[in-house]
């Protein structure tokens, strides 16, 4: 029979990792799509996350300095865990940004009156292309004799062609006189117009030059109704739809992304404040759990740290799958996704974790003379500078995946126009995060120590960048988002191995009793990479789309991989020399994996 040995002293630590990342996984993973549903553009989201990187830049080194200086590691950890639960509750009450409606043109001539809706969504939902003509299909949920009514708000009307005085026409269906005198009576006042359409008239709205065009059956202005309206003189009016009885038409004309200045919206500042607070809590708690784990392990081997850290991956991946499935179940037959399971689970898990932390024995930092001088001298050495540059780019590339992959998956689903994929999209995204953890991170966290010993730090750094380049490029050659689940297996090399390399290398270089501060300062460089990735990624994805953006960052990863190989080829990493020269008396210290930095999933 198999014998399973369980170290009961480390069991609370494993549970803390599990619960902490079970709380973070669904919230951070779905945050891009939550922001999108609230009405914010990808550029706005990227700029917001850039500011979150500034928050990390401040709090990561600050938290390391505080716990080294005042030795309040456990107290600070409990405070930020409690705040995480409180902020998760606040997410439930974040208001949406005000939605706008697309600009429309009402054109009237001697034959007919048409309403043209400019396509500004770029979603191409329900679009079927035949030859050079595209049609929008309206669901046939109305009876053939049911009329569709729409209310418009129009401000001014203009004559097309030569302007002549419009006299009161004899033809009752002529709209010219009534239209011009009513709409242009007050240029500063919006005039409400009611349109009536038949379902068969809008079942196929021809899309030409990014505009949907369909015929108006009747029109009513100020109580005066005109059937089959025509105009003796060609007229054009710019309007916006206030309401329409057909959901599909409202879906066409509604612009889901706020196009104005978000800084003038109180809704944005509420969302921004909550995200900033949540990000600060996750940043500090992630920065503290790693030294707590390090102190609990003592001089244990690299594999022992991986066995603790992998429980965080289990929590992140497992809860992402489960919560994504719950979101899809509760959102069935709803226009918007119901993300309440994300935040309710975060509240529950945080409460459980608060009790687990009290059972962990935390070792506080001891005081040491001259540690600050040793720490400052370390950052003047070439191998430390090159390591920080590698860390910046590694974090930058990982940030692109964390912040924009789910957004890209939603674009793929929209392009495919697959209803089944849209219904279960959150489950698919949760599975992607689950594969990242179970198929990638856990095996490599277990074997990272062995891999580093066999390959060395420099070769591992190059391997991480090479895997990241392949991963980013593969996103651009798929059309079905299901393939992303297979691609996420590369997360083990591109993230887990890189994370372990970063931690072990930082531990090896840290002077005595400066571990928290050194890792905090390295986290500062990680935050630089995260801020650049968030801002640059948001701009590129909004301007050039997901395909070319992912390829750009893939080529960047190839370039950095080449530079890393050159750096290692000329012996500039100097792993053995560093170990023997700067860490005399600790011949095996470079083989120890330790972890004390903000997890760059956050």
C-alpha positions in Angstrom: 0.0 0.0 0.0 1.1 3.5 -0.7 2.1 5.6 2.3 1.3 9.3 2.2 3.3 11.5 4.6 1.7 14.7 5.6 3.7 17.4 7.5 1.0 18.7 9.8 3.2 21.7 10.8 3.1 22.9 7.1 -0.6 22.1 6.6 -1.8 25.6 7.6 0.7 27.1 5.2 -0.6 24.9 2.3 -4.2 25.9 3.2 -3.2 29.6 3.3 -1.7 29.4 -0.2 -4.8 27.6 -1.4 -7.3 30.0 0.0 -5.3 33.1 -0.8 -5.1 32.3 -4.5 -8.6 30.8 -4.6 -9.7 34.4 -3.7 -7.4 36.1 -6.2 -7.9 33.8 -9.2 -11.5 34.5 -10.2 -11.4 38.2 -9.4 -8.2 39.1 -11.2 -8.8 36.6 -14.0 -12.3 38.0 -14.9 -11.5 41.7 -14.1 -10.8 42.6 -17.8 -14.2 41.2 -18.9 -15.9 42.8 -15.9 -14.5 46.2 -16.9 -15.6 45.6 -20.5 -19.2 44.8 -19.3 -19.2 47.9 -17.2 -18.7 49.9 -20.4 -14.9 50.8 -20.5 -12.7 50.4 -23.5 -9.5 48.3 -23.6 -7.4 51.5 -23.6 -9.1 52.7 -20.4 -8.6 49.3 -18.8 -5.0 49.2 -19.8 -4.4 52.7 -18.4 -6.2 51.7 -15.2 -4.0 48.7 -14.8 -0.9 50.8 -15.5 -1.9 52.8 -12.4 -2.3 49.6 -10.5 1.3 48.8 -11.3 2.2 52.2 -9.7 0.3 51.0 -6.6 2.4 47.8 -6.6 5.6 49.9 -7.2 4.8 51.7 -3.9 3.5 48.9 -1.7 5.8 46.0 -2.7 9.0 47.6 -1.5 7.2 49.5 1.3 5.8 46.4 2.8 9.2 44.7 2.7 10.8 47.6 4.4 8.0 47.8 7.1 8.2 44.1 8.1 12.0 44.2 8.1 12.0 47.4 10.2 9.1 46.9 12.6 8.7 43.1 12.5 4.9 43.1 12.1 4.7 40.5 9.3 1.7 38.5 10.7 -0.2 41.6 11.9 0.1 43.3 8.5 -0.9 40.1 6.7 -4.1 39.7 8.8 -5.0 43.4 8.1 -4.7 43.1 4.3 -6.6 39.8 4.3 -9.5 41.4 6.2 -9.5 44.4 3.8 -9.6 42.0 0.8 -12.9 40.6 2.0 -14.4 44.1 2.6 -13.4 45.3 -0.9 -14.8 42.2 -2.5 -18.2 43.1 -1.0 -17.9 46.6 -2.6 -17.5 45.1 -6.0 -21.1 44.0 -5.9 -22.3 47.6 -6.0 -20.1 49.1 -8.8 -22.3 51.0 -11.2 -22.0 50.8 -15.0 -20.8 53.6 -17.2 -23.7 55.3 -19.1 -24.2 53.7 -22.5 -24.7 55.8 -25.6 -26.6 55.0 -28.8 -25.2 55.0 -32.3 -25.7 58.0 -34.6 -28.5 57.5 -37.1 -29.6 59.2 -40.3 -33.2 59.5 -41.4 -33.3 60.0 -45.2 -36.5 60.9 -47.0 -37.0 61.2 -50.8 -39.8 61.0 -53.3 -39.9 57.2 -53.1 -39.3 56.2 -49.5 -38.0 57.0 -46.1 -35.1 55.0 -44.6 -33.3 54.9 -41.3 -29.6 54.3 -41.4 -27.7 53.1 -38.3 -24.0 53.6 -38.3 -22.1 50.5 -37.1 -19.8 51.7 -34.3 -19.6 48.5 -32.2 -17.2 46.5 -34.4 -18.5 43.4 -32.8 -20.0 41.9 -36.0 -22.5 40.0 -33.8 -25.1 38.0 -35.8 -23.4 39.0 -39.1 -23.5 36.7 -42.1 -21.5 37.7 -45.1 -22.6 36.7 -48.6 -20.4 37.9 -51.5 -20.0 41.7 -51.0 -23.2 42.3 -49.1 -23.7 41.7 -45.3 -27.1 41.3 -43.7 -28.2 41.6 -40.1 -30.6 38.9 -39.0 -33.3 39.9 -36.5 -34.7 37.0 -34.4 -38.2 35.9 -35.5 -39.8 36.1 -32.1 -42.5 38.5 -33.1 -45.7 37.6 -35.1 -45.9 38.6 -38.7 -48.5 41.3 -38.0 -46.9 42.8 -35.0 -45.4 46.3 -35.5 -42.1 47.4 -34.1 -42.1 51.0 -32.7 -39.0 53.1 -32.0 -38.6 56.5 -30.4 -35.9 58.8 -31.8 -34.5 62.0 -30.6 -33.6 64.3 -33.6 -32.1 67.8 -33.5 -31.9 69.3 -36.9 -32.8 68.5 -40.6 -31.1 69.6 -43.8 -32.1 69.7 -47.4 -30.1 67.6 -49.8 -29.3 69.3 -53.1 -30.7 72.7 -54.1 -32.6 74.5 -51.3 -36.0 75.7 -52.2 -38.8 77.0 -50.0 -41.0 74.1 -48.9 -44.7 74.8 -49.2 -47.4 72.9 -47.4 -47.9 69.9 -49.7 -51.1 68.5 -50.9 -49.9 64.9 -50.7 -50.8 63.6 -47.2 -47.8 61.3 -47.2 -45.3 64.0 -48.0 -43.1 64.7 -45.0 -41.1 67.7 -46.2 -43.1 70.6 -44.7 -43.9 69.0 -41.4 -40.4 67.6 -41.0 -38.6 70.9 -41.7 -40.8 73.1 -39.6 -41.0 70.7 -36.6 -37.3 69.6 -36.4 -35.8 73.0 -37.2 -38.2 75.0 -35.1 -35.7 75.1 -32.2 -32.1 74.1 -33.1 -31.2 73.8 -29.4 -34.0 71.4 -28.5 -34.2 67.7 -29.3 -37.5 66.6 -30.9 -39.0 63.2 -30.3 -40.1 61.2 -33.3 -41.9 57.8 -33.3 -41.2 55.3 -36.0 -43.2 52.2 -36.9 -41.7 49.3 -38.6 -42.9 45.9 -39.7 -40.9 42.8 -38.7 -40.4 41.7 -42.3 -38.9 45.2 -43.0 -36.1 44.7 -40.5 -35.5 41.0 -40.7 -32.8 41.8 -43.2 -31.1 45.1 -42.7 -28.5 45.5 -45.4 -25.1 46.6 -44.1 -23.2 48.7 -46.6 -20.2 50.9 -45.6 -20.6 50.0 -41.9 -24.2 51.1 -41.8 -27.5 49.2 -41.4 -30.3 50.5 -43.7 -34.0 49.6 -43.5 -37.3 51.2 -44.6 -39.7 53.2 -42.4 -43.3 52.0 -42.5 -44.9 55.0 -40.7 -43.8 58.0 -38.8 -45.4 60.2 -36.1 -44.4 63.8 -35.1 -46.2 65.7 -32.4 -49.3 63.5 -32.7 -49.4 63.7 -36.5 -49.0 60.3 -38.1 -47.9 59.8 -41.7 -48.2 56.4 -43.4 -45.6 55.3 -46.0 -43.8 58.7 -45.7 -42.1 60.3 -48.7 -40.6 63.7 -49.3 -41.0 66.1 -52.2 -37.6 67.4 -51.4 -34.7 65.1 -50.2 -34.2 65.5 -46.5 -31.6 64.2 -44.0 -31.8 64.3 -40.2 -29.3 63.1 -37.6 -31.0 61.3 -34.6 -30.4 58.9 -31.8 -32.7 56.0 -30.7 -34.2 56.4 -27.2 -36.0 53.1 -27.2 -37.2 50.4 -29.5 -39.5 47.5 -29.0 -37.2 45.1 -30.8 -34.3 43.8 -28.7 -32.1 43.1 -31.7 -32.4 46.6 -33.1 -31.5 47.9 -29.6 -28.5 45.6 -29.6 -27.4 47.1 -32.9 -27.7 50.8 -31.9 -26.4 50.4 -28.4 -22.7 51.2 -28.0 -21.4 49.1 -25.1 -18.3 51.1 -24.6 -18.3 54.6 -23.1 -16.8 57.0 -25.7 -16.5 60.2 -23.6 -14.0 61.3 -21.0 -14.2 58.7 -18.2 -12.6 61.1 -15.8 -15.9 63.0 -15.7 -17.8 59.9 -14.6 -18.5 59.2 -11.0 -19.1 55.6 -12.0 -15.5 55.3 -13.2 -14.0 56.8 -10.0 -16.0 54.3 -7.9 -14.7 51.4 -10.0 -11.2 52.9 -9.9 -11.1 53.4 -6.2 -12.3 49.8 -5.5 -9.8 48.3 -7.9 -7.0 50.4 -6.4 -7.8 49.2 -2.9 -8.2 45.6 -3.9 -4.9 45.7 -5.8 -3.1 47.1 -2.9 -4.4 44.4 -0.6 -3.5 41.6 -3.1 -0.1 43.1 -3.7 0.8 43.2 0.0 -0.6 39.8 0.9 1.2 38.2 -2.1 4.4 39.9 -1.0 4.0 38.6 2.6 3.0 35.0 2.0 6.2 34.2 0.3 8.6 35.2 3.1 6.3 33.5 5.6 6.6 30.3 3.6 10.4 30.8 3.4 10.8 31.2 7.1 8.6 28.2 7.8 10.7 26.0 5.5 14.0 27.1 6.9 16.8 25.3 5.1 14.6 22.9 3.2 15.3 22.1 -0.4 13.9 23.8 -3.5 11.3 21.0 -4.0 9.8 21.7 -0.6 9.0 25.3 -1.5 7.4 24.1 -4.8 5.2 21.7 -2.8 3.8 24.6 -0.8 3.5 27.1 -3.7 1.6 24.6 -5.9 -1.3 24.8 -3.5 -1.7 28.3 -4.6 -2.0 27.1 -8.2 -4.5 24.5 -7.2 -6.7 27.2 -5.5 -6.3 29.7 -8.4 -7.1 27.1 -11.1 -9.7 25.1 -9.3 -11.8 28.1 -8.2 -11.4 29.8 -11.6 -13.0 26.7 -13.3 -15.8 26.4 -10.7 -16.6 30.1 -10.5 -16.5 30.5 -14.3 -19.0 27.7 -14.6 -21.2 29.3 -11.9 -21.2 32.6 -13.7 -22.4 30.9 -16.9 -25.1 29.0 -15.1 -26.5 32.1 -13.4 -26.2 34.2 -16.6 -28.2 31.8 -18.7 -30.7 33.7 -21.0 -29.3 37.0 -19.6 -27.8 39.8 -21.8 -25.0 40.4 -19.3 -22.9 38.0 -17.3 -23.7 37.8 -13.6 -20.3 38.0 -11.8 -21.7 37.9 -8.3 -20.3 34.4 -7.7 -16.8 35.8 -8.1 -17.2 38.2 -5.2 -19.3 36.1 -2.9 -16.7 33.3 -3.1 -14.0 35.8 -2.4 -15.8 37.0 0.7 -16.3 33.4 1.9 -12.7 32.2 1.2 -11.2 35.3 2.8 -13.2 34.6 6.0 -11.8 31.0 6.1 -8.3 32.2 5.4 -8.4 34.7 8.2 -8.8 31.7 10.6 -6.0 29.7 8.9 -3.4 32.5 9.2 -3.8 32.5 13.0 -2.5 28.9 13.0 0.7 29.7 11.1 3.9 30.3 13.0 5.5 33.4 11.6 9.2 34.1 12.1 10.0 37.8 12.3 13.2 39.3 10.8 16.1 39.7 13.1 18.2 42.9 13.2 21.6 43.1 11.6 24.3 45.8 11.3 25.5 47.0 8.0 22.8 45.3 5.9 21.8 48.4 4.1 25.3 49.0 2.8 25.5 45.5 1.5 22.1 45.8 -0.2 22.9 49.1 -1.9 26.2 47.7 -3.2 24.4 44.7 -4.7 22.4 46.8 -7.2 25.6 48.3 -8.6 26.8 44.9 -9.9 26.3 44.0 -13.6 24.7 40.6 -13.0 22.1 42.2 -10.7 21.4 44.9 -13.3 20.9 42.4 -16.1 18.7 40.3 -13.8 16.5 43.3 -13.1 16.2 44.0 -16.8 15.2 40.4 -17.5 12.7 40.6 -14.7 11.1 43.8 -16.2 10.6 42.2 -19.6 9.5 38.8 -18.2 6.8 40.6 -16.1 5.8 42.9 -19.0 5.1 39.9 -21.3 3.2 38.0 -18.6 1.1 41.1 -17.9 0.0 41.1 -21.6 -1.5 37.6 -21.1 -3.0 38.3 -17.7 -4.7 41.6 -18.7 -5.7 41.0 -22.3 -6.1 37.3 -23.1 -9.7 37.0 -21.9 -10.5 40.2 -23.8 -9.0 38.5 -26.9 -11.0 35.4 -26.3 -14.3 37.4 -26.3 -13.3 39.0 -29.6 -12.7 35.5 -31.1 -16.1 34.3 -29.9 -17.8 37.4 -31.4 -15.9 36.9 -34.7 -17.0 33.2 -34.8 -20.7 34.2 -34.1 -21.0 30.9 -32.1 -23.9 31.1 -29.6 -22.8 28.0 -27.7 -19.3 29.5 -27.2 -20.8 32.7 -26.0 -23.1 31.0 -23.5 -20.2 29.0 -21.9 -17.4 31.6 -22.4 -16.8 32.1 -18.7 -16.4 28.4 -18.2 -14.0 28.3 -21.1 -12.0 31.1 -19.6 -12.0 29.4 -16.2 -10.7 26.2 -17.9 -7.9 28.2 -19.5 -6.8 29.4 -16.0 -7.2 25.9 -14.7 -4.9 24.4 -17.4 -2.4 27.2 -16.6 -2.3 25.9 -13.0 -2.9 22.2 -13.2 -1.2 21.5 -16.5 1.6 24.0 -16.3 2.4 25.5 -13.0 2.1 22.6 -10.6 4.5 20.2 -12.4 7.1 22.9 -13.0 6.9 24.2 -9.4 7.7 20.6 -8.3 10.5 20.2 -10.8 11.9 23.7 -11.0 14.7 23.1 -8.5 16.0 20.1 -10.5 15.7 22.0 -13.8 17.7 25.0 -12.4 20.4 22.7 -11.1 20.7 21.0 -14.4 20.5 24.0 -16.7 21.7 26.9 -14.6 20.0 30.3 -14.1 21.1 31.9 -17.4 19.8 29.1 -19.6 16.6 28.9 -17.6 16.1 32.7 -18.1 16.5 32.2 -21.9 14.2 29.2 -21.9 11.4 31.2 -20.2 11.5 33.9 -22.8 11.6 31.4 -25.7 8.5 29.7 -24.3 6.8 33.0 -23.9 7.5 33.9 -27.5 6.0 30.7 -28.7 3.0 31.1 -26.5 2.2 34.6 -27.6 2.6 33.7 -31.3 0.3 30.7 -31.1 -2.5 33.0 -29.9 -2.4 34.7 -33.3 -2.8 31.6 -35.5 -6.0 30.2 -34.0 -9.6 31.0 -34.8 -11.3 28.9 -32.2 -10.7 30.0 -28.6 -10.8 26.3 -27.5 -7.2 26.0 -28.7 -6.1 28.4 -26.0 -6.6 25.7 -23.4 -3.9 23.6 -25.1 -1.6 26.7 -25.5 -1.9 27.4 -21.8 0.2 24.3 -21.0 3.2 26.5 -21.9 2.4 28.5 -18.7 4.5 26.0 -16.8 7.7 27.1 -18.6 6.9 30.7 -19.3 5.6 31.5 -15.8 6.2 28.8 -13.1 9.8 28.1 -14.1 10.5 31.9 -14.5 9.0 32.6 -11.1 11.1 30.0 -9.4 14.3 31.2 -11.2 13.5 34.8 -10.1 13.0 33.7 -6.4 16.0 31.4 -6.1 18.3 33.9 -7.8 17.1 36.7 -5.6 17.6 34.6 -2.5 21.1 33.6 -3.5 22.1 37.3 -4.0 20.4 38.7 -0.8 22.7 39.9 2.0 21.8 38.6 5.5 18.5 39.9 7.0 17.6 41.9 3.9 15.5 39.3 2.1 12.1 41.1 2.4 13.6 44.4 1.3 15.7 43.0 -1.6 12.7 41.1 -3.0 10.6 44.2 -2.5 13.1 46.2 -4.6 13.1 43.5 -7.3 9.3 43.7 -7.2 9.8 47.4 -7.9 11.3 46.5 -11.3 8.6 44.0 -11.9 6.1 46.8 -11.4 7.8 48.8 -14.0 7.4 46.0 -16.5 3.7 45.6 -15.4 3.0 49.3 -15.9 4.6 49.4 -19.3 2.8 46.2 -20.4 -0.6 47.5 -19.2 -0.4 50.9 -20.9 1.4 49.8 -24.1 -0.8 46.7 -24.4 -4.0 48.7 -24.0 -3.0 51.1 -26.7 -1.8 48.4 -29.2 -4.9 46.1 -28.7 -7.2 49.1 -29.2 -5.4 50.4 -32.2 -4.1 47.3 -34.0 -6.2 44.5 -32.6 -5.2 41.3 -30.7 -3.5 39.4 -33.5 -0.8 42.0 -34.3 -0.4 43.0 -30.7 0.3 39.5 -29.6 2.8 39.1 -32.5 4.5 42.3 -31.6 5.1 41.1 -28.0 6.1 37.6 -29.3 8.9 39.2 -31.4 9.9 41.3 -28.4 10.3 38.1 -26.4 12.4 36.5 -29.2 14.7 39.5 -29.1 15.1 39.4 -25.3 15.7 35.6 -25.5 18.5 36.2 -27.9 20.1 38.9 -25.7 19.8 36.6 -22.7 21.6 33.8 -24.6 24.4 36.2 -25.6 24.6 37.4 -21.9 24.9 33.8 -20.8 27.3 32.8 -23.5 29.9 35.4 -22.4 29.5 34.3 -18.8 28.0 37.6 -17.6 25.6 35.7 -15.3 28.6 34.2 -13.5 26.5 31.8 -11.4 29.3 29.8 -9.8 31.5 32.8 -9.3 28.8 34.7 -7.6 28.0 31.8 -5.3 31.6 31.3 -4.2 32.6 34.9 -4.0 29.6 36.7 -2.5 28.1 33.8 -0.4 31.2 32.2 1.0 30.4 29.4 3.4 27.1 28.6 1.8 28.2 26.3 -1.0 24.7 25.1 -1.7 22.7 28.2 -1.2 22.3 28.9 -4.9 20.3 25.7 -5.1 17.6 26.8 -2.7 14.3 28.0 -4.1 12.8 30.7 -1.9 9.9 33.0 -2.7 9.3 36.5 -1.4 8.0 38.7 -4.2 4.6 39.7 -5.4 3.2 36.9 -7.5 3.1 38.4 -11.0 -0.2 36.9 -11.7 -1.4 40.0 -9.9 
